[in-house]
Amino acid sequence: MSIKTLPATGLRVLLLENIHPDAVAAFEAVGAEVVSVAGALDEDELIAQAQGVHVLGIRSKTNVTERVLAELPDLLAIGAFCIGTNQIEVAAAQSRGVAVFNAPFSNTRSVVELALAEIIAMTRRLTEKDRGMHEGIWDKSATGLHEVRGRKLGIVGYGNIGTQLSVLAENLGMQVVFYDTADRLPLGTAKPVTSLEALLAQSDVVTLHVDGRRGNADFFGDEQFALMKPGSLFLNLSRGFVVDQEALRRRLESGHLAGAAIDVFPEEPKARGDKFVSPLQGMPNVILTPHIGGSTEEAQQDIGRFVAGKLRDYTLFGTTSLSINFPQLATPEAEGTRLVHIHRNTPGVLAAINSVLAEEKVNIDGQTLGTRGEVGYVITDIGATPNASVIEALRSLPDTIRVRELKLG
């Protein structure tokens, strides 16, 4: 399918939070007008900046609330240039006919490599040795330093990141156990456990890789830290709000935990250079990183290309593959005009659409329907350009959320 270049008055794109230049290039290649902003925007700033914008790209710091969505009637799609989408009111976007896409795989390797590096650094207490050397202290001693080989890694959340971490950790000689609320196929010699409590009791290292659903808020606190083995290590590279940081500090101060590595925090600065405060600052054998799990040049470039490609294909062709809130439809090759009808998922809508087309004597070349939750999505290829009355009649159907007319070929 050829990409049709949009006119100068066509697609308007707003990209926030230092999204990779490859994303800009992907949009500009089809004639889109692109505005890039270095940092995150708060609710009022976003509403003001995104007026008339069709595509919004964000990372983890910008929140797209129901109020924002209500104030942006031209918005067609949102791209989360990251894994998580808890910063977007996804259901509200769906109800307004706004498709949401993310990058579920692109930064997996980068997160896994950081986790492994931190496990080795804590096990060898590298941060403390490094600090001593910079202060002029020569502390050559093996006391408290260990190999990772033979130690047991407990992975909480066995999704894309957890599974890849499992495989690479085994290559280092670690034993792997995992806990997930869903049934997951173990890779290598990893062993599932039936409860979080069982995992905590036997693991030398516990690492969290859970998603950002609201139910995971305060998921890991003093009760869970108390169940961990004395002298064990803790990592959180998932979401900041899942861990009670004060409880973690207490367990580190008491010596119950030997170290921690934290990449995500309940409150994070909006932009590079802003002040950061955490109760974990200044503690020995605690590694704090500024939410850089997926921040490698390779990952960010791949995310930029991947998400921009999904957004481009949606806006130009109506393709919804890998959307997190729309039915996932791969669009066929076609020429002429494509009608995209987004509607509330109620019986009889397809018949009503086809009745309108029949009354207007519009011939259907091809048609695809999908539903997901409360929304239905119909793609109809009709070849010739329809009269304005056709579009108006489709918009007037009781369950219509949005109608789009796309020119192909």
C-alpha positions, 0 to 999 in steps of 0.5 A: 500500500503506497503512502499518500502524502498529506497536504500542508493543512493535513495531519498535525502532530505534537510530540512531548518528552524528547521523543526520538528524531526518527519519529519526527522523520516518520511523520514528516515523510508523509507531510505532517506538521510536527511540533516537538517539546522537550519536557512533559506538560501538565493538564492545562499546558497540554490542553493549550498546546494540543489544540487542533492536534490530531496525533499526540505522542508522550512518554511516562511523565505526561498524563492524558486525563479525561478532561484533556480528552474532552478539550481536544476534539480533533485528537485521533490517536495517542502514542505512548512511546514507552511500555506503560499506558497508565498515564493515559485514561485509556477507557475515556480515549476509547469512548471518544474514538481516540486510538492508543498505541504503545511500544510493548517490546522495543525497550525490553532488552534495555530494561533487562540489561539494566536489571542484570547490571544492577544485580551484579553491582549490588552483589559485588557492592560496586557502588560502595567500592567506587565511592571509596576509591573516589574519596581516596580509600583503598578497601581491597576486601572480599567481605560481603562480596559475592558471585551471582552464580548459584544465587536464586532470582525471584521475578515478580511479573513474568511478561516480556521483560520478566521472561527475557530476564529469566533467560539471561539470568540463567545464562549467568548461572542463577536459579530462577523462580517467578510469580505471576497472577496469569498462567505463564509458560516457563522458559529454560529451567525457570520454575513458577511458584504458587504465591508471592510469599513463597517466592519471597521466602526463597529468593536471594534477589527479588525484582519487580516487573509488574504493570501499571494497573491501579490495582498494583498501587502499594503492592509491595510494602513492609509486609512483603519486605519482612518476608524476604530472606535476610541479606537479600536484594530488591529491585524495582524497574516497573512502576514507582507507585507499587513500592512503599519507599519508606518501608524499603528504607527501614528494611535497609537501615535495619540490615534486613535487606543488603541492597536495593536498586530503584529506577522508578519513583512515586513522584518523578521530576517532569524534565531533565535537570529538575530537583529529585528527592527520595527517602532512599538517597544517601544509603549505602548499596542503594542504586538510584537511577532516573527512570532510565530502564528503557533509556538507551539510544537503541531502544529509543530509536526503535520505540520512535520508529515503531510507535510513529509507524503505528500512529501513521498507519492508523491515521492514513489507513485506519490500521489498528494493529497492536492498539491497546483500546481498539479492535485490532484490524490489519487493513487490506490493500485498496484504492480510492476511498476508505470509510472508518466508522467507530461506534458503540458496540451495540447490535445492528450497527453494521446493518445500519451502516450498510443500509445508509450506503445502500440508500445512497447507492454506494457500492462496497468493495470490501468491509471489515468489522471488529469489536473490543469492549464498548467500541466497534470498528468498521472499515469499508472500502468503496472506491469512489469518493462519496457524496457529503450526504453519505458521511453526514448520514453515517455521523447521524447514526445513534451509536456513531462515535466518529467517522473518518474518510480516508483517501488511498492509493 
